[in-house]
Amino acid sequence: MNLNEECLLKYLKNSDDISYCTDVLKLNNQILEQKFLLRKFNKTAINMKHKNGVLV
């Protein structure tokens, strides 16, 4: 079960926890976005170094 499913299940069981669950989802999404951007940035930097003939 992933984080989204867990939060939905918690909400269905106890709707008072929705604000906490929403905050957890926002934080999780932010972390995933940052990881994605870092990977993309690293790949771009490596490709640029190889194009210029400079190896890492």
N, C-alpha and C positions, 0 to 999 in steps of 0.2 A: 504494500500500500504506500503510495507516495504522499508527500506533505499536503497536497491539495485535497486528497481523499480523506486524510486524517482530520483535517480542519472541518471539512464538510460533515463528517461523522460526529465530531465533537459538537458542532452547531446543532445538528439534528437531535442529539442527546440532551444538550443544555445550551439553549440559545443565549444565555447570559455571558458565555465565554467568547462571543463573536468578536469583540474588540481585540482581545488578546490574540485570537487566532488570525485575525486580519493583520495585526502587527507582525506576527511571525511570517506570514505569507509575503508581506512587503519586504521584510528583511531578507528572506530567502530569494526573492526575485532580484533584489538589488545585488546580492552576492553572485548569483548566476550571471547577471548582466556584466558585472565587473570582470568575472572570469572570462566571459566571452570576449570582451573588449581587450583584455590583456593578451589573450591568445591571438587575436586578430592583429594587434599591434606588434607582437613578437614575430609573427609570420611575415608581416610587411617589412619590418626592420631587417630580418634575415634575407629576404628576397632582394632588398635594396643593396645590401652589402655584397651579395653574390653578383648582382648586375655590375657593380662598380669594380669587380675583381678583387675585392677585399674579403677574405674569409674570416669567419668568426673565430 
